[in-house]
């Protein structure tokens, strides 16, 4: 305890100076500090994980290798964000992360809306003969539903806290709301290239539009991230479940421009319609959220 007291006393002037700087720091410094700290802190964990998983870049990541790396990156984000928010004298409340019953209600509503919107889009494609439903794979669903649900909640929650919470809030201090939404959505889309460039590139317009709709969802919920979190998690859960259980097979009767290149809905017109339609629903019914 005495040694700790000496350390605190010794570094107190530097800590106070850092606090004073970060509290009044330009927007770009705060945003860059978060992303740099996030990556720097994650790199040692990623290196050790890569060795244990026997992954040697530039080999592509297999799904069983990607998941531990993704989990470690996402679980680290709230800790880094807490540190940056402490330095800037803010809290998660400022970023729309509120722990109350209203948030959980919005989360459930958003999740239901996300799943329903994709169900409508895929039902339309099934009716048009663009894809077929593999009923024989239905038995694969039960063992994976809970696992994918928890992953979807984690991914949706962390990405909303970082992009629609922290990044959008910081940008909105110096830019008009529409510009802050557009820039944060662009960064959100581009950072998806880190994992898979070939499959992600055609999805960039769809990912950007998805980011804009999720910003709208935050506004509809009076700044609360619950609705955006649920919507994001619902989309991730539905797509991941369909892909993992291989429930959908495309028939080739429609162009990839409609169904999505590389079997990714956001890389096609169907996914764009799904996101736009969801945005319109949120816009028209925002008074009830």
N, C-alpha and C positions, 0 to 999 in steps of 0.2 A: 504493500500500500504506500509506503514511504517513497519507493522508487517511482510509482505511478504519479504520486504528487509532484515529484521533482520534474518528471517529463511534462506534465501539464503546465507547471510553472514556467518551465524553460521554453515551451513552444507557444505559450499563451499569446504573446505579441503577434506571432506569425499567423496563428489561427484567427485572431481578431482582425488582422489586416486582410486575410483571405475572405472572411465573412463580409467585411465592409466593401471589398471589391466586387464580390459576386452579387451582393444585394443590389448594387447599382451598375452591374456590368451590362454592356450592350447585349441585345438579343442574340446575335450570332455567337458570342462567346459562351453564353449559357447553353445554347443548343449544341454547339460543338463540344463543350465540356462533357455533357451527358453522353453523347455517342462515343466520344473518345474513351472516357472512363469505362463505359460499358464494354467496348471491344477489348481494351487493354486488360481489364479484370477477367474477361472471359477467355482470352488467348491461352493462358497456362492451363485452364481447365480443359479447353478444347484440345490442346496438345496431348495432355495425358489421356483424355478420352480416345483420341485418334489412335494412340499407341495401343491402348487396351482393346480397341475395336479392330485393330489390324487394318486401319485405313491409311492408304498411302496416296496423297494427292499426286498427280491430277486425276486419279481414278474416280469415277462417279460414285457418290454415296449410295449404298443400298438402303432400303427403308429401315432395316434393323440397325443400321449404323447412324442414320440421320436422326432418329428419334432421341437417343441420349444426348447428342450434341444440341439439338433443338431445345430439349428440356432444360439443359444446363444454362443455355443462353437466356431463355425466357424467365427462368426462376431467379436469375441474377438481376434482371431489369428493375424490379421494385426496390431492391436494396440500393442500386446506383441512383435511381430516381429519388429515393428518400434522402440520400446524401446531398444531391443537387438541390432539392427543395429546401433542405435545412440550411444550405449555404445561401440560398436566395430568399430565405425567410418566408417560405410558402408552405402549403400543406397539400395533401392529396385532395382535400376538399376544393381547393382552387382549381384542380384539374377535373372536377366532376365526379370524383370517386367518393360516393357517400354510402356509408353502411347503415341502411335503414330498410324498413319493410317496403317502402315505395320503390327502392332500387331493385329489390328482389321481384316485385310485381312487374316492373318494367323489363327486367331481365327475362322473366317467363314469357311476357307478351312478345318481346323481340325474338326470342327463340322460336316461338310458335309461328310468327310471321315469316321468319327466314325459312323454316322447314316447309311451310305451306306454299310459299312462293315458288320454291324449287319443285314441289310436288305438282303444282299446276303446269309448270313449264315442261316437265318430263311427261306428264300425262298427255299434254298436247303433242309431243313428239311421238309418243307411243301410238296415239290415235292416227297420226299422219303416216305411221309406218317408218319413221326415221330411225327408230331404235326398237329393241325387243327386250322383254323382261325375262331374265333367267330364273324361273321358278325353282329349278333344282338347286340353286345356290342359297335359297332362303334359309336353309338349315345352318348356314354359316353366320347368320345374323346374331343370334342370341349370345354367343361367347364374346363378341366384339363390341356390342352396343354400349355397355357401361364404360369400357376403356376409351372408346372414341369420344364418348360424351364428356369425360373428364378432360381429355386432351383438348377438345373443342372449347371448353370453358376456360382452360388455361391460355390457349392461343388467343382466343377472342378477348379475354380480360386484359392480358398483358399488352396486346397490340392496341386496344382501345385506350388504355391508360397512357401509353407512350405517344401514339399518333393523334387521336382525337382529344386526349387529355392534355398531356404536357406540351407536345409540339404545337398543336393548334392554339392552345391558350397563350403560349409565349409569342407565337407569330401574330396573334390578334392584337397584341399590345402595340405593335409598330406598323401593322398593315390593315387595310380594310378587311372586313370579315370574309368577303368573297375571295380575296387574294390569299388570306391565311388558309382558307379551306382548300383552295387550289394547290398551293405550295405544299401543305402538309400531306395532301392526297398524292401529289407527285412523288414526294420522298417515300411515302408508304409504298407506292407501286414500284419504284426503282429498287428499293432495298430487297424486294422479293427476288431480284436477279442474283443475289448472293448465293442462293442454294441451287437453282437450276436455270441456266441462261436460255437454253434452247427451247424449253417448254414454257418458260415464263414470258419471253419476249412478246409473243402474240397476245398475251393476256394484259399487257401494260395499259391499253386504253380502258379495258374492263376493270382492272384493279383501281385505276384512277377514279373512274366513275363510282365504283364501290366505296372508295374513300369519301367522295363527296356526299353520297347518300348517308353514310354513317355520321358525317358532320351534321347533316340535316336531322338525323335521329337524335343527336345530342341536343340540338336546339328544340326539337319537338318535346323533349323531356325536361325542358327548362334548365339545361346545362348539366343534367345528370347523365352519366355514362351508361346507366342500366339498360336502356332501350338499344343503344348502339352495340353494347356488349352482347346482349341476347341475340340480336340480329346477326352479328358476326359469327357467334358461336353456332347458331342454327344453320347457317350456310356451310360452315366448316364441317359440322357433324353430318349433315345430309350428304354432302359430296364425298367425304371420307368414308362414310358407311357404304355408299353405292360402289365406290372404287375398291374398297377392301374386300367386300363380299362379291364383287364382280357381278352385280345384279343387272347391269345395263350393258347391252351389246348393240353397237351401232350397225345398221343394216347397209349403209352406203348409199341409200336412196336420196340422201340430201348432201349437199356440199358441206365441207368442213367449215365454210364461212357461216353456215347456219347453225350447225351442231357444236362447233368448237374445234379448233385445230388441236391435235394431240389429245383429243378426247377431254379437253378442258372447257367447260361451259363458258367461262369468261372470255375465251378466245373466239367466240362465235356470236352470232346475232341472238340466239336463244338466251344466252347468259346476259347479254346487254339488255334485252327486253325484260328479263327477270329483275335485274337491278333497277332499271328505270320504273317498272311497274311498282316495285316495292317503295321507291322514292315517292311516287305519286300517291300511294296509299298513305304514307306517313304525312305528306303535305296536306292532304284533304282531311285527315282525321287527327291532326296534331293537337287540336284543342282538347281531345279526350285522353291524351297520354299523360 
